[in-house]
Amino acid sequence: MRIKRPLAIAATAAAAAFCLPVQAMAAPPPPQSSPTAQTVRQPLERQVLPERDGWASSGAGTTGGSTATPDRIFDVRNRTELVSALAATGTDPRIIRVHGDIRANTGPAGELSCVDYAAGTGFSLEQYLYDYDPARYGTDQEPAGEQESARRKAAANQAAVIRWDIPSNTTIVGATADSSITGAALRINRANNVIFRNLTVRDSADCFPAWDPTDGDHGNWNSEYDLLQVINGSTNVWVDHSHFTDAPNLDINQPSYFGRPYQVHDGAVDVTNGSDLVTLSYNRFSDHDKLLLIGSTDSTSRGDVGKLRVTIHHNSFENVGQRAPRVRYGQVDVYNNHFTTSAASPTPYTYTFGAGVESHIYAEANAFTMPRDIPASSLIRHFKGQAITAVDNTVNGKRVDLLAAYNSAATADKQLVADGSWTPTLRTKVHPAQAVPALLKNNVGPVYTAGGGN
């Protein structure tokens, strides 16, 4: 007779041969120090986004798979089980509990490497570097020809293995605080009403970055995958108490080719292509360069105008390089976050808030802990934007007018004005910026134990 019992936070998940639906069991309530904690004592996977908690609480709110019936609850421990749970037919609510570390780059015979994905395609990095060396190929056109075609085939082989879509009406949670997904490119793609909580997501490394000599002044290597994408009109998405990182496979340890870093990571959480109503709360973002891109193009052809409304509150940003966030078009509320950069950061710091075309960032009561040689004027960067709101933020414990600091160093053609076009109303309590570092110290990233399991 099998006995079901709750999982302890430190428990190690046992291997399982199949993805079996099981009945959820009660678990201890989440820590009450978080404003996202539920007043009703219910398992993590049954919780919903509280009212007025950011843009994702708009409309019908975000409930994910909280009402899933027993046959729509899945405990998963490997790639096969997780892919099966995501692909289960029907739009009825589903709950997926992740146990242990699920590794995306795996096949029937075990771990897959970049060599495995390139097999049979004719791709050779050595030949690719020879064929498209700017000294030989030039710098005025993107690569084309045999090796570029082979690179695309190899890249498609990897994408078929690691790119997974999370469907509508789904709650996906880590069963314990050490549950994780490694190497996957997760997407919320044309989906609505999704909750993603209590998971570490790491290292969605692209085996086959593309060289573009026309990108920037000196060309760049561009990788394909984000840790989590919210794309193609997806709405009502809540991402909470999760950790997004490149570690241990940091870009700083990659080689350089053609004088440019061979960067194998793209975004952490990107919201693009007309997606809308997203709340990011109590997450930890660490050791990543291009972090949060909200709106992927200056063009209006993607349906972004009037969309891309995102709330980013009570998150910790540790040694991230840029885009925290970079915004086009959207109304983005950024409050009570802690941004820290160490002098020994493995990710070079570039900027935090990127003001893109018709962007409307409202940055309030955020705390910045930075080395003294990073000036407050560098925290904002101009990308064709016109306005930004920045009030009651602190840098190293002292209140700083970030907009004034930026404008004091910006050229006349890149000045920004205060944005009076909107004021956020969908908020939990706004804490003083001075209190944010202590408040978030032990309360970001995965911290929960989910109910159920076997």
RODO-577155 format. One record per residue: x, y, z of N, C-alpha, C in turn. Coordinates in steps of 0.2 Angstrom, whole numbers, padded with zeros to 4 digits, always signed. Layout:
N
XYZXYZXYZ/...
//
This chain:
454
+0004-0006+0000+0000+0000+0000+0004+0006+0000/+0003+0011-0005+0008+0017-0005+0005+0022-0001/+0009+0025+0003+0007+0030+0008+0009+0037+0005/+0005+0042+0004+0007+0049+0002+0008+0053+0008/+0013+0057+0007+0015+0061+0013+0018+0068+0010/+0018+0074+0014+0020+0080+0011+0028+0080+0011/+0031+0084+0006+0038+0084+0005+0041+0089+0010/+0046+0088+0013+0050+0093+0016+0054+0097+0012/+0056+0103+0013+0060+0107+0009+0066+0104+0007/+0070+0100+0011+0076+0098+0010+0076+0091+0007/+0070+0088+0005+0069+0081+0003+0072+0081-0004/+0075+0075-0006+0077+0074-0013+0072+0070-0017/+0070+0072-0022+0064+0069-0026+0067+0062-0029/+0063+0057-0028+0065+0050-0031+0063+0050-0038/+0066+0046-0042+0065+0045-0049+0058+0041-0050/+0055+0043-0055+0048+0040-0057+0048+0038-0064/+0045+0033-0066+0044+0031-0073+0039+0034-0077/+0034+0036-0074+0028+0039-0077+0026+0046-0074/+0022+0050-0078+0019+0056-0075+0012+0054-0073/+0011+0053-0066+0005+0051-0064+0001+0056-0060/-0005+0058-0062-0009+0063-0058-0011+0060-0051/-0010+0065-0046-0011+0063-0040-0015+0068-0036/-0018+0067-0031-0022+0072-0027-0018+0076-0023/-0019+0083-0023-0015+0087-0019-0016+0086-0011/-0011+0087-0007-0012+0087+0000-0010+0093+0003/-0012+0094+0009-0011+0101+0013-0004+0102+0014/-0002+0108+0014+0005+0110+0016+0005+0116+0020/+0011+0117+0024+0011+0123+0028+0010+0129+0024/+0007+0134+0027+0005+0140+0023+0012+0144+0022/+0012+0148+0016+0018+0152+0015+0020+0157+0020/+0026+0159+0020+0028+0165+0025+0023+0171+0024/+0021+0173+0030+0017+0179+0030+0020+0186+0029/+0027+0186+0028+0030+0192+0027+0029+0194+0020/+0027+0190+0016+0026+0192+0009+0019+0194+0008/+0018+0200+0005+0011+0203+0003+0007+0198-0002/+0011+0193-0005+0008+0189-0010+0005+0183-0006/+0006+0182+0001+0004+0176+0004-0003+0176+0005/-0006+0170+0004-0014+0169+0004-0016+0170+0011/-0022+0173+0012-0025+0173+0019-0028+0166+0020/-0030+0162+0015-0033+0156+0016-0027+0151+0016/-0027+0146+0021-0022+0141+0021-0023+0136+0016/-0020+0136+0011-0021+0132+0005-0014+0130+0002/-0014+0124-0001-0007+0122-0004-0005+0128-0009/+0002+0128-0010+0004+0133-0015+0001+0133-0022/+0000+0126-0024-0002+0126-0031-0010+0128-0032/-0013+0129-0026-0020+0131-0026-0021+0138-0025/-0016+0142-0024-0016+0149-0023-0017+0153-0030/-0020+0159-0029-0021+0163-0035-0018+0170-0034/-0017+0174-0039-0014+0180-0038-0019+0185-0034/-0017+0188-0028-0022+0192-0025-0024+0198-0029/-0030+0200-0027-0033+0206-0030-0028+0212-0029/-0028+0216-0035-0024+0222-0035-0017+0221-0034/-0015+0215-0036-0007+0214-0036-0005+0214-0043/-0004+0221-0045-0001+0222-0051-0005+0221-0057/-0003+0222-0063-0007+0222-0069-0010+0215-0071/-0007+0209-0068-0010+0203-0069-0016+0202-0066/-0018+0206-0061-0024+0205-0057-0030+0209-0061/-0028+0212-0067-0033+0215-0070-0038+0210-0074/-0044+0213-0075-0049+0209-0079-0052+0203-0074/-0051+0197-0077-0054+0191-0073-0048+0189-0068/-0043+0193-0068-0037+0191-0063-0033+0185-0066/-0029+0182-0062-0025+0176-0064-0025+0171-0058/-0028+0165-0061-0030+0160-0056-0026+0153-0058/-0023+0153-0064-0019+0148-0067-0023+0141-0066/-0020+0136-0064-0023+0130-0063-0026+0128-0057/-0027+0133-0053-0029+0132-0046-0035+0128-0044/-0040+0127-0049-0046+0123-0048-0045+0116-0051/-0039+0114-0053-0038+0108-0057-0041+0102-0053/-0044+0098-0056-0047+0091-0053-0041+0086-0053/-0042+0081-0049-0037+0077-0047-0033+0074-0053/-0037+0072-0059-0034+0069-0065-0030+0074-0069/-0030+0081-0067-0026+0086-0070-0021+0089-0066/-0019+0085-0061-0013+0087-0057-0007+0082-0058/-0001+0085-0060+0004+0081-0062+0010+0082-0058/+0014+0077-0056+0020+0077-0053+0025+0075-0058/+0030+0079-0059+0035+0077-0064+0042+0078-0062/+0046+0073-0064+0053+0073-0062+0058+0072-0067/+0056+0072-0074+0061+0072-0079+0058+0076-0085/+0062+0076-0091+0060+0080-0097+0054+0076-0099/+0054+0070-0100+0048+0066-0103+0042+0068-0099/+0042+0067-0093+0036+0068-0089+0033+0075-0089/+0038+0080-0089+0036+0087-0090+0033+0089-0096/+0036+0087-0102+0033+0088-0109+0026+0085-0109/+0026+0079-0107+0019+0075-0107+0014+0079-0103/+0015+0082-0097+0011+0086-0093+0009+0092-0097/+0013+0096-0100+0012+0102-0104+0008+0100-0110/+0009+0094-0113+0005+0093-0119-0002+0089-0118/-0004+0088-0111-0010+0085-0110-0016+0089-0113/-0020+0085-0117-0025+0089-0121-0030+0092-0116/-0034+0097-0119-0039+0101-0116-0037+0107-0113/-0041+0112-0111-0040+0118-0109-0042+0119-0101/-0045+0113-0098-0047+0113-0091-0040+0115-0087/-0041+0118-0081-0035+0120-0077-0031+0114-0076/-0024+0115-0076-0020+0109-0074-0015+0112-0069/-0012+0108-0065-0007+0109-0060-0001+0105-0062/+0005+0108-0062+0011+0104-0063+0016+0105-0057/+0018+0100-0054+0023+0101-0048+0029+0098-0051/+0035+0102-0050+0041+0100-0053+0045+0097-0047/+0048+0091-0047+0052+0088-0042+0059+0088-0044/+0064+0090-0040+0071+0089-0042+0073+0094-0047/+0078+0092-0051+0081+0096-0057+0079+0092-0063/+0075+0096-0067+0073+0093-0074+0078+0096-0079/+0082+0092-0083+0087+0094-0087+0084+0093-0094/+0084+0099-0098+0081+0099-0104+0085+0096-0110/+0091+0096-0110+0095+0094-0115+0096+0086-0114/+0091+0082-0114+0091+0075-0114+0087+0072-0119/+0089+0066-0120+0086+0061-0125+0085+0054-0122/+0082+0050-0126+0081+0043-0124+0088+0040-0121/+0094+0042-0124+0100+0039-0121+0103+0043-0116/+0100+0048-0114+0103+0052-0109+0105+0059-0111/+0110+0063-0108+0112+0069-0109+0114+0071-0117/+0111+0076-0120+0113+0078-0126+0118+0084-0126/+0123+0084-0131+0128+0090-0131+0126+0094-0138/+0130+0099-0138+0130+0103-0144+0132+0099-0150/+0137+0094-0149+0139+0090-0155+0133+0085-0157/+0129+0083-0152+0124+0079-0154+0119+0082-0159/+0117+0089-0157+0113+0093-0161+0115+0094-0168/+0122+0095-0169+0125+0096-0175+0126+0090-0179/+0126+0084-0177+0127+0078-0180+0122+0078-0187/+0125+0077-0192+0122+0076-0198+0120+0082-0202/+0121+0088-0199+0119+0094-0202+0125+0097-0206/+0131+0095-0205+0137+0098-0209+0140+0104-0205/+0137+0106-0200+0139+0112-0196+0146+0111-0193/+0150+0116-0194+0157+0116-0190+0158+0123-0188/+0159+0124-0182+0161+0130-0179+0167+0133-0182/+0172+0129-0183+0178+0131-0186+0177+0133-0193/+0173+0130-0197+0172+0132-0204+0168+0138-0204/+0163+0138-0199+0159+0144-0199+0163+0150-0198/+0167+0150-0193+0172+0156-0192+0176+0158-0197/+0178+0153-0201+0182+0154-0207+0178+0157-0213/+0172+0155-0214+0168+0157-0219+0166+0164-0218/+0164+0166-0212+0161+0173-0211+0166+0177-0207/+0172+0176-0207+0177+0181-0204+0176+0187-0208/+0175+0193-0204+0174+0199-0207+0179+0201-0212/+0185+0199-0211+0191+0201-0215+0190+0198-0222/+0186+0192-0222+0185+0189-0228+0178+0190-0231/+0173+0190-0227+0166+0190-0229+0164+0197-0229/+0167+0201-0226+0164+0208-0225+0160+0209-0219/+0157+0216-0219+0153+0218-0213+0147+0221-0215/+0145+0220-0221+0139+0224-0223+0133+0219-0225/+0134+0213-0223+0128+0208-0224+0128+0202-0219/+0122+0200-0218+0122+0194-0213+0125+0188-0217/+0127+0183-0213+0129+0177-0216+0124+0173-0220/+0126+0170-0226+0122+0166-0230+0126+0161-0233/+0123+0155-0235+0127+0150-0238+0127+0144-0234/+0132+0139-0236+0131+0132-0233+0132+0132-0226/+0137+0135-0223+0138+0135-0216+0132+0138-0212/+0129+0144-0214+0124+0147-0211+0118+0142-0211/+0117+0139-0217+0111+0134-0217+0112+0128-0213/+0118+0126-0212+0120+0120-0207+0119+0123-0200/+0121+0129-0199+0119+0131-0192+0112+0132-0190/+0108+0134-0195+0101+0134-0194+0098+0127-0193/+0100+0122-0196+0098+0115-0195+0099+0113-0188/+0106+0114-0186+0108+0112-0180+0104+0115-0174/+0103+0122-0175+0099+0126-0170+0092+0123-0170/+0089+0121-0175+0082+0118-0175+0082+0112-0172/+0087+0108-0172+0087+0101-0168+0087+0103-0161/+0091+0108-0159+0091+0109-0151+0084+0112-0149/+0081+0117-0153+0075+0120-0152+0070+0114-0151/+0070+0109-0155+0065+0104-0154+0065+0100-0148/+0071+0100-0145+0072+0097-0138+0070+0101-0132/+0072+0108-0132+0072+0112-0126+0067+0117-0126/+0063+0118-0131+0058+0124-0131+0052+0121-0130/+0049+0123-0124+0043+0120-0121+0038+0126-0120/+0031+0125-0122+0026+0129-0121+0022+0128-0115/+0020+0133-0111+0016+0132-0105+0009+0134-0108/+0004+0130-0107-0003+0131-0110-0007+0136-0105/-0013+0138-0108-0017+0142-0104-0020+0138-0098/-0022+0142-0093-0025+0139-0087-0021+0134-0083/-0014+0136-0083-0009+0131-0080-0006+0135-0074/-0005+0131-0068+0000+0133-0063+0005+0128-0063/+0011+0130-0063+0017+0126-0063+0022+0129-0057/+0023+0124-0053+0027+0126-0046+0032+0121-0045/+0037+0123-0041+0042+0119-0039+0039+0115-0032/+0040+0109-0032+0037+0105-0026+0041+0107-0020/+0047+0109-0021+0051+0111-0015+0056+0117-0017/+0059+0120-0012+0063+0126-0014+0069+0125-0018/+0071+0118-0019+0076+0117-0023+0074+0114-0030/+0068+0114-0032+0066+0112-0038+0068+0116-0044/+0070+0113-0049+0073+0118-0055+0072+0115-0061/+0073+0119-0066+0073+0117-0073+0080+0120-0077/+0084+0115-0079+0090+0117-0082+0090+0117-0090/+0092+0122-0093+0093+0121-0100+0087+0122-0105/+0081+0124-0102+0075+0124-0106+0074+0131-0108/+0071+0132-0114+0068+0138-0116+0061+0138-0116/+0058+0141-0110+0051+0140-0108+0047+0146-0112/+0041+0145-0114+0037+0150-0117+0030+0149-0115/+0027+0155-0113+0020+0156-0113+0018+0159-0119/+0015+0155-0124+0015+0157-0131+0007+0157-0133/+0004+0163-0134-0003+0163-0136-0007+0159-0130/-0005+0160-0124-0009+0157-0118-0011+0163-0114/-0016+0161-0110-0019+0165-0105-0019+0162-0098/-0019+0166-0093-0020+0164-0086-0015+0158-0084/-0009+0160-0083-0004+0156-0081+0000+0158-0075/+0001+0154-0070+0005+0155-0064+0011+0151-0064/+0017+0154-0063+0023+0151-0063+0027+0153-0056/+0028+0148-0052+0031+0150-0045+0036+0145-0042/+0040+0147-0038+0044+0143-0034+0049+0138-0038/+0052+0141-0043+0056+0137-0047+0062+0141-0049/+0068+0137-0049+0074+0140-0052+0075+0138-0059/+0076+0143-0063+0077+0141-0070+0083+0144-0072/+0088+0139-0075+0094+0141-0076+0097+0139-0083/+0101+0143-0086+0106+0141-0091+0102+0139-0098/+0098+0143-0101+0095+0141-0107+0100+0143-0113/+0106+0139-0113+0112+0141-0117+0110+0139-0124/+0112+0143-0129+0111+0142-0136+0117+0139-0139/+0117+0133-0141+0123+0129-0144+0126+0133-0150/+0121+0137-0154+0123+0139-0160+0121+0146-0161/+0125+0151-0158+0123+0158-0159+0125+0160-0166/+0121+0165-0168+0122+0168-0175+0126+0174-0175/+0131+0174-0180+0135+0180-0181+0131+0185-0185/+0131+0192-0183+0128+0197-0187+0133+0203-0187/+0136+0204-0192+0141+0209-0193+0138+0216-0193/+0132+0216-0195+0128+0223-0195+0125+0225-0189/+0126+0221-0183+0123+0223-0177+0128+0227-0173/+0126+0233-0172+0131+0238-0169+0136+0240-0173/+0141+0243-0170+0147+0246-0173+0152+0241-0175/+0152+0235-0172+0157+0230-0173+0154+0223-0174/+0148+0222-0175+0145+0216-0175+0144+0213-0169/+0139+0208-0168+0138+0204-0162+0136+0197-0163/+0137+0193-0158+0134+0186-0158+0128+0186-0155/+0122+0183-0158+0116+0184-0155+0113+0177-0154/+0111+0175-0148+0108+0169-0146+0101+0169-0146/+0097+0163-0146+0090+0163-0147+0086+0163-0141/+0088+0159-0136+0083+0157-0131+0083+0162-0124/+0077+0163-0122+0076+0166-0115+0074+0160-0110/+0075+0162-0104+0073+0157-0099+0066+0156-0099/+0062+0162-0100+0055+0162-0100+0053+0168-0104/+0049+0166-0110+0046+0171-0114+0038+0171-0113/+0036+0177-0113+0029+0178-0113+0027+0182-0120/+0024+0178-0124+0024+0181-0131+0017+0180-0135/+0017+0183-0140+0011+0182-0145+0004+0183-0142/+0003+0188-0139-0003+0190-0136-0005+0186-0129/+0000+0183-0126-0002+0180-0120-0004+0185-0115/-0009+0184-0110-0011+0188-0105-0012+0185-0098/-0012+0189-0093-0013+0187-0086-0009+0182-0084/-0002+0184-0083+0003+0179-0081+0006+0182-0075/+0007+0177-0070+0010+0179-0063+0016+0175-0062/+0022+0178-0062+0028+0174-0061+0031+0177-0054/+0031+0172-0049+0032+0174-0042+0037+0169-0039/+0041+0172-0034+0046+0168-0030+0050+0163-0034/+0053+0165-0040+0057+0160-0044+0064+0164-0045/+0068+0160-0047+0075+0162-0048+0077+0161-0055/+0080+0166-0058+0082+0166-0065+0089+0167-0066/+0093+0163-0068+0101+0164-0068+0104+0160-0074/+0110+0162-0076+0114+0159-0081+0119+0154-0077/+0120+0155-0071+0125+0151-0067+0123+0143-0067/+0128+0139-0068+0135+0141-0067+0139+0142-0074/+0135+0142-0080+0138+0143-0086+0138+0150-0088/+0142+0155-0085+0142+0162-0086+0145+0164-0093/+0142+0169-0096+0144+0171-0102+0152+0174-0102/+0154+0176-0096+0160+0179-0095+0165+0173-0097/+0163+0167-0096+0168+0161-0097+0168+0159-0104/+0164+0162-0109+0164+0160-0116+0169+0163-0119/+0171+0161-0125+0177+0164-0129+0174+0170-0133/+0179+0173-0136+0177+0179-0141+0179+0177-0148/+0175+0178-0152+0177+0177-0159+0175+0184-0163/+0180+0185-0168+0179+0192-0172+0179+0198-0167/+0182+0197-0161+0183+0202-0156+0177+0204-0152/+0172+0199-0153+0165+0200-0149+0164+0194-0145/+0161+0195-0139+0159+0189-0135+0155+0184-0138/+0156+0178-0138+0152+0173-0140+0146+0171-0135/+0142+0176-0135+0136+0176-0130+0131+0170-0131/+0130+0166-0127+0126+0160-0128+0119+0161-0124/+0118+0166-0121+0111+0167-0117+0108+0174-0120/+0102+0174-0120+0098+0180-0122+0094+0183-0116/+0088+0183-0116+0084+0186-0110+0083+0181-0105/+0081+0184-0099+0078+0180-0093+0071+0179-0094/+0067+0185-0093+0060+0185-0094+0058+0190-0099/+0056+0189-0105+0054+0194-0110+0047+0194-0111/+0044+0200-0112+0037+0200-0113+0036+0204-0120/+0034+0201-0125+0034+0204-0132+0028+0202-0136/+0027+0205-0142+0023+0203-0147+0015+0204-0144/+0014+0209-0141+0007+0211-0140+0004+0207-0133/+0009+0204-0129+0007+0201-0123+0005+0207-0118/+0002+0205-0113-0001+0210-0108-0003+0207-0101/-0003+0211-0096-0006+0210-0090-0001+0205-0086/+0005+0207-0084+0010+0202-0081+0012+0205-0075/+0013+0201-0070+0015+0203-0063+0021+0199-0062/+0027+0202-0060+0033+0198-0058+0034+0200-0051/+0034+0196-0046+0035+0197-0039+0039+0193-0035/+0043+0195-0031+0047+0191-0026+0052+0186-0030/+0054+0188-0036+0059+0184-0039+0066+0186-0038/+0070+0181-0039+0078+0183-0039+0080+0182-0046/+0084+0188-0048+0087+0187-0055+0095+0188-0053/+0099+0184-0056+0106+0184-0054+0110+0182-0060/+0116+0185-0061+0121+0183-0065+0119+0182-0072/+0116+0188-0075+0113+0187-0082+0114+0194-0085/+0115+0195-0091+0116+0201-0094+0109+0204-0097/+0106+0202-0102+0100+0205-0105+0094+0202-0102/+0092+0206-0097+0087+0203-0092+0080+0203-0094/+0076+0209-0094+0069+0209-0095+0068+0214-0101/+0066+0211-0107+0065+0215-0112+0057+0215-0113/+0054+0221-0113+0047+0222-0114+0046+0226-0120/+0044+0222-0125+0043+0225-0132+0049+0224-0136/+0049+0220-0141+0055+0218-0145+0057+0222-0151/+0053+0227-0153+0054+0231-0159+0051+0238-0158/+0054+0242-0162+0051+0249-0162+0045+0249-0167/+0044+0244-0171+0038+0244-0175+0032+0243-0172/+0026+0246-0174+0020+0245-0172+0016+0239-0174/+0020+0235-0179+0017+0229-0182+0015+0223-0177/+0018+0223-0171+0017+0217-0167+0011+0218-0162/+0008+0223-0163+0002+0224-0159+0003+0226-0152/+0009+0230-0151+0011+0231-0144+0008+0238-0141/+0005+0242-0145+0002+0248-0143-0004+0247-0139/-0004+0249-0133-0009+0248-0128-0009+0242-0124/-0003+0238-0125-0002+0232-0122+0005+0232-0118/+0008+0227-0117+0014+0226-0113+0014+0230-0106/+0008+0229-0103+0007+0232-0096+0010+0226-0091/+0015+0228-0087+0019+0224-0083+0020+0227-0076/+0019+0223-0071+0021+0226-0064+0027+0222-0062/+0032+0225-0059+0038+0222-0057+0040+0224-0050/+0038+0220-0045+0039+0223-0038+0042+0217-0033/+0045+0220-0028+0048+0216-0023+0053+0210-0026/+0057+0212-0031+0062+0207-0034+0069+0209-0032/+0073+0204-0032+0080+0205-0031+0084+0204-0037/+0088+0210-0039+0092+0209-0045+0099+0209-0043/+0103+0204-0044+0110+0203-0042+0115+0202-0048/+0119+0207-0049+0124+0207-0054+0121+0205-0061/+0116+0209-0063+0113+0209-0069+0116+0215-0073/+0117+0214-0080+0120+0219-0084+0116+0225-0086/+0110+0223-0089+0106+0228-0092+0098+0225-0093/+0094+0230-0095+0087+0228-0096+0083+0226-0090/+0083+0230-0085+0080+0228-0079+0074+0233-0077/+0069+0235-0081+0069+0232-0088+0071+0237-0094/+0071+0235-0100+0071+0239-0106+0064+0239-0109/+0061+0245-0110+0053+0245-0112+0052+0248-0118/+0048+0246-0122+0044+0249-0128+0037+0249-0127/+0034+0255-0128+0026+0255-0128+0023+0254-0121/+0025+0249-0117+0021+0247-0111+0021+0252-0105/+0016+0251-0101+0015+0255-0095+0018+0250-0090/+0024+0251-0087+0028+0246-0083+0029+0249-0076/+0026+0246-0071+0027+0248-0064+0032+0245-0061/+0037+0248-0059+0043+0245-0056+0044+0248-0049/+0042+0244-0043+0043+0247-0037+0045+0242-0032/+0049+0245-0026+0051+0241-0021+0055+0235-0023/+0060+0236-0028+0065+0231-0030+0072+0233-0027/+0076+0228-0026+0083+0229-0024+0088+0227-0030/+0091+0232-0032+0096+0231-0037+0103+0231-0034/+0107+0226-0035+0114+0226-0032+0119+0224-0037/+0124+0227-0037+0130+0226-0041+0136+0226-0037/+0140+0220-0037+0146+0220-0034+0152+0222-0038/+0157+0224-0035+0163+0226-0038+0166+0221-0042/+0165+0214-0040+0168+0209-0043+0162+0205-0047/+0157+0209-0050+0152+0205-0053+0155+0202-0060/+0152+0196-0061+0154+0193-0067+0151+0195-0073/+0146+0199-0072+0142+0202-0078+0143+0210-0078/+0146+0212-0083+0148+0220-0083+0141+0224-0083/+0141+0229-0079+0135+0233-0078+0135+0238-0084/+0129+0239-0087+0128+0244-0092+0123+0249-0090/+0117+0247-0088+0111+0251-0086+0106+0247-0083/+0101+0251-0080+0095+0247-0077+0089+0248-0081/+0086+0255-0081+0080+0256-0084+0081+0259-0091/+0079+0255-0096+0079+0257-0103+0073+0260-0106/+0073+0267-0108+0067+0270-0110+0067+0270-0117/+0063+0265-0120+0062+0264-0127+0056+0268-0130/+0055+0267-0136+0049+0270-0140+0043+0270-0136/+0040+0276-0135+0033+0277-0131+0033+0273-0125/+0039+0272-0122+0039+0268-0115+0036+0272-0110/+0033+0269-0105+0030+0273-0099+0032+0269-0093/+0038+0270-0090+0041+0267-0084+0039+0271-0078/+0037+0268-0073+0035+0271-0067+0039+0268-0061/+0045+0271-0060+0050+0268-0055+0050+0271-0048/+0047+0268-0043+0046+0271-0037+0049+0267-0031/+0052+0270-0026+0054+0267-0020+0058+0260-0021/+0063+0261-0026+0068+0255-0027+0074+0257-0024/+0078+0252-0022+0084+0253-0018+0090+0250-0023/+0095+0254-0024+0101+0252-0028+0107+0252-0023/+0111+0246-0023+0117+0245-0019+0122+0244-0025/+0126+0249-0026+0131+0249-0031+0138+0251-0029/+0143+0249-0033+0150+0251-0032+0150+0259-0033/+0155+0262-0029+0155+0270-0030+0157+0272-0037/+0160+0268-0041+0162+0270-0047+0156+0270-0053/+0150+0267-0051+0145+0267-0055+0140+0273-0053/+0140+0278-0057+0136+0285-0056+0129+0284-0056/+0125+0287-0053+0118+0287-0053+0115+0289-0060/+0119+0293-0063+0117+0295-0070+0116+0289-0075/+0120+0283-0073+0120+0278-0078+0114+0273-0077/+0110+0274-0072+0105+0269-0070+0099+0269-0076/+0099+0275-0079+0094+0276-0085+0097+0276-0091/+0095+0273-0096+0097+0274-0103+0092+0276-0108/+0093+0280-0113+0089+0282-0118+0089+0278-0124/+0083+0275-0126+0082+0271-0132+0076+0274-0136/+0077+0280-0138+0071+0284-0142+0065+0285-0137/+0066+0284-0131+0060+0286-0126+0060+0293-0125/+0054+0296-0122+0054+0303-0121+0053+0304-0113/+0050+0300-0109+0048+0301-0103+0049+0295-0098/+0050+0296-0092+0050+0291-0086+0049+0294-0080/+0045+0291-0076+0044+0293-0069+0049+0289-0064/+0053+0293-0060+0057+0290-0055+0057+0294-0049/+0054+0291-0044+0053+0295-0037+0054+0290-0031/+0057+0294-0026+0059+0291-0020+0063+0284-0020/+0068+0284-0025+0073+0279-0026+0079+0281-0022/+0083+0275-0019+0089+0277-0016+0095+0273-0019/+0100+0276-0018+0107+0273-0021+0111+0273-0015/+0113+0267-0013+0117+0266-0007+0115+0270-0001/+0108+0269+0000+0105+0271+0006+0102+0278+0006/+0104+0282+0001+0103+0289+0000+0098+0291-0005/+0093+0295-0004+0088+0296-0009+0091+0300-0015/+0089+0298-0021+0092+0301-0027+0087+0302-0032/+0087+0308-0035+0082+0309-0041+0086+0306-0047/+0084+0300-0049+0087+0297-0054+0086+0301-0061/+0080+0304-0062+0079+0307-0068+0084+0313-0069/+0084+0317-0063+0089+0323-0063+0096+0321-0064/+0098+0315-0061+0105+0313-0062+0106+0311-0069/+0101+0307-0072+0102+0305-0079+0103+0311-0084/+0098+0316-0083+0098+0322-0087+0104+0326-0087/+0107+0326-0081+0113+0330-0079+0119+0328-0084/+0119+0321-0086+0124+0319-0090+0123+0317-0097/+0116+0318-0099+0114+0316-0105+0115+0322-0110/+0116+0320-0116+0116+0326-0121+0109+0329-0123/+0109+0334-0126+0103+0338-0127+0097+0334-0131/+0100+0330-0135+0095+0326-0139+0092+0320-0136/+0095+0318-0130+0093+0312-0126+0090+0314-0119/+0088+0320-0118+0085+0322-0112+0078+0318-0111/+0076+0317-0105+0070+0314-0104+0066+0318-0099/+0059+0318-0099+0055+0322-0095+0051+0318-0090/+0048+0320-0085+0044+0317-0080+0038+0315-0084/+0036+0308-0083+0030+0306-0087+0024+0306-0083/+0019+0311-0085+0013+0312-0081+0007+0309-0084/+0008+0304-0089+0003+0301-0093-0001+0295-0089/+0002+0293-0083-0002+0288-0079+0001+0287-0072/-0003+0285-0068-0001+0283-0061-0003+0276-0059/+0001+0272-0057-0001+0265-0055-0006+0265-0049/-0010+0260-0050-0015+0259-0044-0016+0252-0042/-0013+0247-0046-0014+0240-0044-0008+0238-0041/-0008+0240-0034-0001+0238-0030-0003+0235-0023/+0002+0231-0021+0002+0230-0014+0005+0235-0010/+0007+0235-0004+0010+0240+0000+0016+0242-0003/+0017+0249-0004+0023+0252-0006+0028+0253+0000/+0033+0250+0001+0038+0251+0007+0043+0257+0005/+0045+0260+0010+0051+0265+0009+0057+0261+0006/+0060+0265+0001+0066+0262-0002+0071+0259+0003/+0072+0263+0008+0077+0261+0013+0076+0255+0017/+0069+0253+0017+0068+0246+0020+0068+0240+0015/+0069+0242+0009+0068+0236+0004+0073+0231+0005/+0080+0233+0005+0085+0227+0006+0084+0222+0011/+0082+0225+0017+0081+0220+0023+0075+0216+0022/+0069+0219+0019+0063+0216+0018+0064+0210+0013/+0068+0211+0008+0069+0206+0003+0074+0201+0004/+0078+0202+0009+0085+0198+0010+0083+0191+0010/+0078+0188+0014+0077+0181+0014+0070+0179+0011/+0068+0183+0007+0061+0182+0005+0060+0183-0003/+0065+0181-0007+0065+0181-0014+0067+0174-0016/+0065+0173-0022+0067+0166-0025+0062+0161-0022/+0064+0154-0024+0060+0149-0021+0061+0148-0014/+0055+0148-0010+0055+0147-0003+0050+0142+0000/+0046+0140-0005+0040+0136-0002+0041+0128-0003/+0036+0125+0000+0035+0118-0001+0028+0117-0003/+0027+0113-0009+0020+0112-0012+0017+0106-0008/+0011+0106-0009+0007+0100-0006+0007+0094-0011/+0006+0088-0008+0005+0082-0012+0012+0079-0014/+0012+0075-0019+0017+0071-0022+0017+0064-0019/+0022+0060-0021+0023+0053-0019+0030+0051-0019/
//
